[in-house]
Amino acid sequence: MRAIKGLAFDLDGVIADSATLHFAAWKRLADELGIPFTAEDNEALKGVDRINSLRHILKLGQRDLPDDEIARLAARKNGFYVDAISTLTADALLPGAAALLDEAATRGLRIGLASASRNAPALLERLGVADAFEFIADPANHLPKPAPDLFLACARAFGLPPQAMIGFEDAPAGIEAIRAAGFRAVGIGETPLPRADIQFATLADIDLAALLG
């Protein structure tokens, strides 16, 4: 087995407790549109980019809108979310995130972010962990998950083969993206992710030395 030299993380639900802010923003928009939208409905949006998330909500409401109106509504949702993350601090880091990033850096591992969120750089700054990430894949330039593009961008940035990378995700679409990239897939969270190679409830439950071994 090739030695692991790089890690690529999803953000929402893995590094930060920001998934609830996404749900609140989508719920606010759905309410404005008169479309019922529950926390259970929101599960289908995990790991999905903004436009396709909005299309999913519109489908729930059996609504068909032109592309320019979809773009306007997606921007409106983003405004709700940006307002919400402006209040975040390091307290929003999920258990074990800071410690795992520190240990990975100490071990000389390359650390990248493979998030569908275009607000990821600003959010990492608010969380106080921006300096931990050597590379942030730009979702504007890559196909959304479950396509492997965001994860592969991290491997290319580090000059590493996929077999030398581990990806961390909390959503089925993200796990599929990791597997398609050829990385080892680590699931995070309580919801079962059967396609993950291994799963932990939180990053705090990971023994990095054992995982690398």
C-alpha positions as CSV (number, residue, x, y, z in Angstrom):
1,M,0.0,0.0,0.0
2,R,1.3,3.4,-0.9
3,A,2.1,5.7,2.1
4,I,-0.5,8.4,2.8
5,K,1.0,11.8,2.3
6,G,-2.1,14.1,1.9
7,L,-5.5,14.7,3.4
8,A,-8.5,16.4,1.8
9,F,-11.5,17.5,3.9
10,D,-15.1,18.4,3.2
11,L,-16.1,21.5,5.3
12,D,-19.7,21.5,6.4
13,G,-20.4,18.7,8.8
14,V,-16.8,17.6,8.9
15,I,-14.7,20.6,10.0
16,A,-17.4,23.0,11.0
17,D,-20.9,22.9,12.5
18,S,-22.2,25.0,9.6
19,A,-24.6,22.6,8.0
20,T,-27.3,23.9,10.3
21,L,-26.7,27.4,8.9
22,H,-27.2,26.1,5.4
23,F,-30.5,24.4,6.4
24,A,-31.7,27.6,8.0
25,A,-30.9,29.6,4.9
26,W,-32.6,27.1,2.6
27,K,-35.6,26.9,4.9
28,R,-35.9,30.7,4.8
29,L,-35.8,30.7,1.0
30,A,-38.2,27.8,0.7
31,D,-40.7,29.5,3.1
32,E,-40.5,32.6,0.8
33,L,-41.4,30.4,-2.1
34,G,-44.2,28.6,-0.3
35,I,-42.4,25.2,-0.6
36,P,-42.5,22.9,2.5
37,F,-38.9,22.0,3.4
38,T,-37.9,19.9,6.4
39,A,-34.6,18.8,8.1
40,E,-35.2,15.4,6.5
41,D,-35.5,17.1,3.0
42,N,-32.2,18.9,3.8
43,E,-30.3,15.6,4.1
44,A,-30.5,15.3,0.3
45,L,-28.6,18.5,-0.1
46,K,-25.4,17.5,1.8
47,G,-22.4,17.7,-0.4
48,V,-24.5,19.2,-3.3
49,D,-23.6,22.6,-4.8
50,R,-25.9,25.6,-4.5
51,I,-27.6,25.6,-7.8
52,N,-28.4,21.9,-7.7
53,S,-29.6,22.2,-4.1
54,L,-32.0,24.9,-5.2
55,R,-33.2,22.8,-8.2
56,H,-33.9,20.0,-5.7
57,I,-36.0,22.3,-3.5
58,L,-37.9,23.6,-6.6
59,K,-38.6,20.0,-7.6
60,L,-40.1,19.3,-4.1
61,G,-42.4,22.2,-4.8
62,Q,-43.1,21.1,-8.4
63,R,-41.8,24.5,-9.5
64,D,-40.1,25.2,-12.8
65,L,-38.2,28.5,-13.0
66,P,-36.0,30.0,-15.7
67,D,-32.2,29.9,-15.2
68,D,-31.9,33.7,-14.4
69,E,-34.5,33.4,-11.7
70,I,-32.7,30.3,-10.3
71,A,-29.5,32.2,-10.2
72,R,-31.2,35.2,-8.4
73,L,-32.7,32.9,-5.8
74,A,-29.4,31.0,-5.2
75,A,-27.7,34.3,-4.6
76,R,-30.4,35.3,-2.2
77,K,-29.9,32.1,-0.2
78,N,-26.2,32.7,-0.2
79,G,-26.8,36.2,1.3
80,F,-28.7,34.6,4.1
81,Y,-25.9,32.1,4.7
82,V,-23.1,34.8,4.5
83,D,-24.9,36.9,7.1
84,A,-25.1,33.8,9.4
85,I,-21.4,32.8,9.1
86,S,-20.3,36.3,9.9
87,T,-21.2,35.5,13.5
88,L,-19.2,32.3,13.7
89,T,-16.1,31.8,15.9
90,A,-13.7,28.9,16.6
91,D,-16.5,27.5,18.8
92,A,-18.2,26.3,15.6
93,L,-15.3,23.8,14.9
94,L,-16.5,20.3,15.3
95,P,-15.0,18.0,17.9
96,G,-11.4,17.0,17.1
97,A,-11.0,19.2,14.0
98,A,-8.4,21.6,15.4
99,A,-6.4,18.8,17.0
100,L,-6.5,16.6,13.9
101,L,-5.3,19.4,11.6
102,D,-2.5,20.2,14.1
103,E,-1.3,16.6,14.2
104,A,-1.5,16.2,10.5
105,A,0.7,19.3,10.0
106,T,3.1,18.0,12.6
107,R,3.4,14.7,10.6
108,G,4.1,16.7,7.5
109,L,0.9,15.7,5.7
110,R,-0.4,18.0,2.9
111,I,-3.8,19.3,3.8
112,G,-6.5,20.4,1.3
113,L,-10.1,21.4,1.3
114,A,-12.6,19.9,-1.1
115,S,-15.8,21.7,-0.3
116,A,-18.7,22.6,-2.5
117,S,-19.0,25.9,-0.6
118,R,-17.8,29.0,-2.4
119,N,-17.8,30.7,1.0
120,A,-15.2,28.2,2.3
121,P,-12.2,30.6,2.5
122,A,-14.2,33.2,4.5
123,L,-15.6,30.5,6.8
124,L,-12.1,29.0,7.5
125,E,-11.0,32.5,8.5
126,R,-13.9,32.9,10.9
127,L,-13.1,29.5,12.4
128,G,-9.4,30.4,12.8
129,V,-8.1,27.4,10.8
130,A,-7.4,29.0,7.4
131,D,-3.6,28.6,7.8
132,A,-4.0,24.9,8.3
133,F,-5.0,24.4,4.7
134,E,-2.3,24.5,2.0
135,F,-4.9,24.3,-0.8
136,I,-8.6,25.0,-1.2
137,A,-10.2,23.6,-4.3
138,D,-12.4,26.2,-6.1
139,P,-15.9,24.8,-6.7
140,A,-16.5,27.4,-9.4
141,N,-13.9,25.6,-11.6
142,H,-14.9,22.0,-11.0
143,L,-17.8,19.7,-11.4
144,P,-19.9,19.2,-8.2
145,K,-19.9,16.1,-6.1
146,P,-20.4,13.1,-6.7
147,A,-17.9,13.9,-9.4
148,P,-14.3,13.5,-8.1
149,D,-13.0,16.8,-9.4
150,L,-12.7,18.7,-6.1
151,F,-10.7,15.9,-4.5
152,L,-8.6,15.3,-7.5
153,A,-7.8,19.0,-7.5
154,C,-6.2,18.6,-4.1
155,A,-4.1,15.7,-5.2
156,R,-2.9,17.6,-8.3
157,A,-2.0,20.6,-6.2
158,F,0.2,18.4,-4.0
159,G,1.7,16.5,-6.9
160,L,0.4,13.3,-5.2
161,P,-1.2,10.2,-6.8
162,P,-4.8,9.5,-5.5
163,Q,-3.5,6.4,-3.7
164,A,-1.5,8.6,-1.4
165,M,-4.6,10.6,-0.3
166,I,-7.4,10.2,2.2
167,G,-10.7,12.1,1.9
168,F,-13.0,13.0,4.8
169,E,-16.8,13.4,4.1
170,D,-20.1,13.3,5.9
171,A,-22.4,12.9,2.9
172,P,-23.1,10.0,0.5
173,A,-22.3,12.3,-2.5
174,G,-19.0,13.2,-1.0
175,I,-18.1,9.6,-0.3
176,E,-18.8,8.7,-3.9
177,A,-16.6,11.6,-5.0
178,I,-13.8,10.4,-2.8
179,R,-14.1,6.8,-4.1
180,A,-14.3,8.1,-7.7
181,A,-11.1,10.0,-7.1
182,G,-9.3,6.9,-6.0
183,F,-8.7,8.1,-2.5
184,R,-9.3,6.2,0.7
185,A,-12.8,7.3,1.9
186,V,-13.3,8.2,5.6
187,G,-16.9,8.9,6.6
188,I,-17.7,11.3,9.5
189,G,-21.0,11.5,11.4
190,E,-23.7,9.3,13.0
191,T,-25.6,8.7,9.7
192,P,-24.3,5.4,8.2
193,L,-22.2,5.9,5.1
194,P,-21.9,2.3,3.8
195,R,-19.7,3.3,0.9
196,A,-17.0,4.7,3.2
197,D,-13.9,2.6,3.8
198,I,-14.1,3.4,7.5
199,Q,-16.4,5.7,9.5
200,F,-16.1,7.7,12.7
201,A,-18.7,9.7,14.6
202,T,-16.4,12.8,14.8
203,L,-12.8,13.7,13.9
204,A,-12.1,13.4,17.6
205,D,-12.5,9.6,17.4
206,I,-9.7,9.2,14.8
207,D,-6.4,7.8,15.8
208,L,-4.4,9.4,13.0
209,A,-1.3,7.2,13.4
210,A,-3.5,4.1,13.1
211,L,-5.4,5.5,10.2
212,L,-2.2,6.2,8.3
213,G,-0.9,2.8,9.1
